[in-house]
């Protein structure tokens, strides 16, 4: 029975990891891919972007051919425990490809206040397909099945996301 819960336990962590990383919203196809803006050489100013689905906020920095992302509206109870999500992508042709590193809680139970059973460090796939003045789109690795006790991804898939600038 414990093993079954361990496999199911990833539900909360999976949701938290993916939502924190990608915002998990499915994006509409962009009719004009040529509208993509390319960052100017050097360092572009930092900007805060909001996931259209989760409301999570990310600081995005573009420096030459590298994009760095950090989750900035971490709740105080998670922040005091050291929770974070940070991503780094390097330009590969028309997109940026990289990984996200995270340290997030994992729970086995359910309910309004499930008990945190473990804290997991994870590295997941992350890529940005388009950066324009109005949106950032891409894909993040979504956890489908996760072993909370071992902090091990058992099954995952890539899911689209859409972020818009914070006004």
C-alpha positions in Angstrom: 0.0 0.0 0.0 2.9 2.4 0.8 4.3 1.9 -2.6 1.0 2.8 -4.3 0.9 6.0 -2.3 4.5 6.7 -3.2 3.6 6.5 -6.9 0.5 8.6 -6.4 2.3 11.0 -4.2 3.7 12.8 -7.2 0.3 14.3 -7.9 0.8 17.3 -5.7 4.6 17.7 -6.4 3.9 17.2 -10.1 1.3 19.9 -10.1 3.5 22.3 -8.1 6.6 21.6 -10.2 5.0 21.9 -13.5 2.8 24.9 -12.5 5.8 26.6 -11.0 7.9 26.0 -14.1 5.6 26.4 -17.0 2.2 27.7 -16.0 0.8 24.8 -17.9 -1.5 26.8 -20.2 -2.0 25.5 -23.7 -1.1 28.2 -26.1 -2.9 29.0 -29.3 -0.8 28.6 -32.5 0.8 31.8 -33.4 -0.2 32.8 -36.9 2.9 34.8 -37.6 6.1 33.3 -36.3 8.1 36.1 -37.9 6.7 38.5 -35.2 9.1 37.0 -32.7 11.5 39.5 -31.3 15.1 38.7 -31.0 16.9 40.1 -27.9 19.4 42.8 -28.6 23.0 41.8 -28.1 24.2 42.2 -24.6 21.9 42.5 -21.6 18.1 43.2 -21.9 16.3 44.7 -18.9 14.7 42.3 -16.4 11.0 42.0 -16.6 8.3 40.2 -14.6 6.0 37.8 -16.5 2.8 36.1 -15.3 1.6 32.6 -16.1 -1.8 32.9 -17.7 -3.0 29.8 -15.9 -1.4 29.9 -12.4 -0.7 33.5 -11.7 2.8 32.7 -10.8 5.3 35.4 -11.5 8.7 35.0 -13.1 11.7 37.3 -13.4 13.1 36.9 -16.9 16.5 38.0 -17.9 17.9 37.8 -21.4 21.7 38.1 -21.8 23.1 37.5 -25.3 21.9 34.0 -26.2 20.9 32.9 -22.6 17.6 33.3 -20.9 17.4 33.0 -17.1 14.1 32.6 -15.3 13.3 32.7 -11.5 10.0 32.2 -9.8 9.5 35.4 -7.7 6.1 35.2 -5.9 7.0 32.2 -3.8 4.7 32.1 -0.8 6.4 33.0 2.5 5.9 29.6 4.0 7.7 27.9 1.1 10.4 30.6 0.9 11.4 30.2 4.5 12.1 26.5 3.7 14.2 27.5 0.7 11.8 26.6 -2.1 12.8 27.8 -5.5 12.4 27.3 -9.3 15.1 28.6 -11.6 15.6 28.0 -15.3 18.3 28.6 -17.8 18.1 28.2 -21.5 20.6 28.7 -24.3 19.8 29.8 -27.8 19.6 26.8 -30.2 18.4 28.1 -33.6 15.0 29.7 -33.3 14.4 28.7 -29.7 16.1 28.5 -26.3 16.6 25.1 -24.7 17.6 24.3 -21.2 16.6 23.0 -17.8 14.8 24.1 -14.7 16.1 23.4 -11.3 13.7 23.3 -8.4 13.5 22.6 -4.7 9.8 22.0 -3.7 7.7 20.1 -1.2 6.2 16.8 -1.9 3.2 15.4 0.0 1.7 11.9 0.1 -1.6 12.9 1.7 -4.6 14.8 0.3 -6.9 17.5 1.8 -6.8 21.2 2.5 -3.5 21.0 4.4 -1.6 17.9 3.3 1.5 17.1 5.3 4.8 17.7 3.6 6.5 14.3 3.5 9.7 15.2 1.6 11.5 18.1 -0.1 12.8 17.3 -3.6 15.5 18.8 -5.7 14.6 18.2 -9.4 16.0 19.1 -12.8 13.5 19.1 -15.6 13.4 20.1 -19.3 12.4 23.6 -20.2 12.4 25.5 -23.5 11.2 28.8 -24.8 9.9 28.9 -28.3 9.1 32.6 -28.6 9.8 35.9 -26.8 7.9 38.9 -27.9 7.0 42.2 -26.2 3.5 40.7 -25.4 4.3 37.0 -24.6 6.7 34.2 -23.8 5.7 30.8 -25.0 7.4 27.4 -24.7 7.2 24.0 -23.1 8.1 22.7 -19.7 8.4 19.1 -18.5 5.2 18.1 -16.7 5.4 15.3 -14.2 2.8 12.6 -14.7 4.0 10.0 -12.2 6.4 10.9 -9.4 7.9 8.9 -6.5 7.7 11.4 -3.6 9.8 9.4 -1.2 12.7 8.9 -3.7 12.2 12.3 -5.5 12.2 10.4 -8.8 10.4 11.2 -12.0 8.7 8.0 -13.2 6.8 9.5 -16.2 6.6 13.0 -17.7 5.6 14.9 -20.8 6.2 18.3 -22.3 3.4 20.8 -21.9 2.9 24.2 -23.5 2.9 27.5 -21.5 2.1 31.1 -22.1 3.3 34.1 -20.0 2.4 37.7 -20.4 4.1 40.8 -19.0 3.1 42.1 -15.6 1.7 45.6 -15.9 
